[in-house]
Amino acid sequence: MTATEWITDIALVLIVFRQLREGRLDRKTFLLPLAIVAFVGYSYLDSFPTDGNDLVLIGALTAVGAALGIAGGIYTRIRSLDGDLLIKAGAVSAVLWIVGMGARMGFQTWVQHGGGADDVARFSLAHHITGQQAWVTAFVLMALTEVVTRVATIYIRSRQAAETAGTRPVLGTTV
């Protein structure tokens, strides 16, 4: 893994650690993780392989990312206090986030430094996965989907919390 990959993964993990302490829900809550994943997507999604079972791999890992993201967003507490919305990631949310990010980091480290490259090559051959780019795309989309669905879930829940509490939503106005 490159230094940029480590920094990006650690930054995404730190976002949730920052939310372990209750804090004000603001624009940064939404924009910072989305900016990071936009950078990651731009940096790593050079192509979208569709041969063999590449789409099955990509779809499966994207679905795992969506499930982790939605669950993480659901297990994040949002409440109103003195006209502000507050956010606090629960233990389950933090664990799900770390499992998702850690699985990707662990897989990449195992393949690059732990002797897993031959195992992945054999698996890919046996399951008609056409190459390294399929794995890169699948894991990047897993990460992007986890972040986007978590942020979207928090956004939807924050709108509901704002409406219930009679406060202004963080982003935009209610319709």
C-alpha positions in Angstrom: 0.0 0.0 0.0 1.2 3.5 -0.8 1.4 6.3 1.8 -1.5 7.9 0.1 -3.6 4.8 0.5 -2.7 4.5 4.2 -3.5 8.2 4.8 -6.8 8.0 3.0 -7.9 4.8 4.9 -6.8 6.2 8.2 -8.6 9.5 7.5 -11.8 7.6 6.8 -11.4 5.6 10.1 -10.7 8.8 12.0 -13.9 10.4 10.8 -15.9 7.9 12.8 -13.6 8.0 15.8 -14.2 11.8 15.8 -17.9 11.0 16.0 -17.5 8.7 19.0 -17.7 11.9 21.0 -21.0 13.6 20.6 -20.7 16.8 18.5 -22.7 19.2 16.5 -24.1 17.8 13.2 -22.9 20.3 10.6 -22.0 20.5 6.9 -18.5 19.0 7.6 -20.2 15.8 8.8 -21.4 15.3 5.2 -18.9 17.1 3.1 -15.6 15.8 4.5 -16.3 12.1 3.9 -17.8 12.8 0.5 -14.7 14.8 -0.5 -12.4 12.0 0.6 -14.3 9.4 -1.4 -14.5 11.7 -4.5 -10.7 11.9 -4.3 -10.4 8.1 -3.9 -12.8 7.5 -6.8 -11.0 9.9 -9.1 -7.6 8.3 -8.1 -8.4 4.6 -8.4 -11.4 4.1 -10.8 -9.5 4.2 -14.0 -11.6 1.5 -15.7 -14.7 -0.7 -15.0 -14.0 -4.3 -15.9 -17.0 -6.2 -17.2 -15.5 -9.4 -18.5 -16.0 -12.9 -16.9 -17.4 -12.6 -13.4 -15.9 -9.2 -12.7 -19.4 -7.6 -12.3 -20.4 -10.3 -9.9 -17.3 -9.5 -7.7 -17.9 -5.8 -8.0 -21.6 -6.1 -7.3 -21.0 -8.4 -4.3 -18.5 -6.1 -2.6 -20.6 -3.0 -3.4 -23.5 -4.6 -1.7 -21.4 -5.4 1.3 -20.3 -1.7 1.4 -24.0 -0.6 1.2 -25.0 -2.9 4.0 -22.2 -1.7 6.2 -22.9 1.9 5.4 -26.6 1.8 6.1 -26.2 -0.2 9.3 -23.5 2.3 10.4 -25.8 5.2 9.7 -28.6 3.6 11.6 -26.4 2.9 14.6 -25.3 6.6 14.8 -27.3 8.5 17.3 -28.8 11.8 16.2 -30.6 14.1 18.7 -31.7 17.7 19.1 -30.5 20.0 21.9 -31.1 23.7 22.1 -31.9 24.0 18.5 -28.9 22.1 17.2 -28.7 18.5 16.0 -26.0 16.4 17.7 -24.4 13.2 16.3 -22.6 10.4 18.1 -21.4 7.2 16.5 -22.3 4.2 18.6 -20.1 1.3 19.3 -21.8 -0.8 16.6 -21.4 2.0 14.0 -17.7 2.3 14.8 -17.1 -1.4 14.7 -18.9 -1.8 11.4 -16.9 1.1 9.9 -13.6 -0.4 11.1 -14.6 -3.9 9.9 -15.2 -2.5 6.4 -12.1 -0.3 6.2 -10.0 -2.9 8.0 -11.1 -5.7 5.7 -10.0 -3.7 2.7 -6.7 -2.7 4.2 -6.1 -6.3 5.5 -6.8 -7.8 2.1 -4.5 -5.4 0.3 -1.7 -5.9 2.8 -2.1 -9.7 2.6 -2.0 -9.7 -1.2 1.0 -7.3 -1.4 3.1 -8.5 1.6 1.6 -11.6 3.1 1.9 -14.1 0.2 -1.8 -13.9 -0.8 -1.2 -12.8 -4.4 -1.0 -16.5 -5.6 -4.1 -17.4 -3.7 -6.0 -14.5 -5.2 -4.7 -15.3 -8.7 -5.9 -19.0 -8.3 -9.3 -17.8 -7.0 -9.7 -15.3 -9.8 -8.8 -17.9 -12.4 -11.2 -20.5 -10.9 -14.1 -17.9 -10.7 -13.4 -16.2 -14.0 -12.3 -12.8 -12.5 -10.2 -11.3 -15.2 -7.6 -9.4 -13.3 -6.3 -7.0 -10.7 -8.4 -4.1 -11.9 -11.6 -6.0 -11.1 -10.4 -6.4 -7.5 -9.3 -2.7 -7.3 -12.7 -1.6 -8.7 -14.6 -3.9 -6.3 -12.9 -2.8 -3.2 -12.9 0.9 -4.1 -16.6 0.8 -4.9 -17.2 -1.1 -1.6 -15.5 1.8 0.3 -17.3 4.5 -1.7 -20.6 2.8 -1.2 -20.0 2.3 2.5 -19.2 6.0 2.9 -22.0 7.3 0.7 -24.8 5.1 2.2 -23.7 5.9 5.7 -23.7 9.7 5.0 -27.1 9.3 3.1 -28.6 7.4 6.0 -27.4 10.0 8.5 -28.7 12.8 6.2 -32.2 11.2 6.0 -32.2 10.5 9.8 -31.1 14.1 10.5 -33.9 15.5 8.4 -36.4 13.4 10.3 -34.8 14.5 13.7 -35.0 18.1 12.7 -38.6 17.9 11.7 -39.5 16.1 14.9 -37.6 18.7 17.0 -38.8 21.6 15.0 -35.3 22.7 14.2 -33.7 23.7 10.9 -32.1 20.8 9.0 -28.3 21.0 8.5 -28.4 21.0 4.7 -31.1 22.8 2.8 -34.6 23.6 3.8 -37.5 21.2 4.3 -40.0 20.9 1.5 
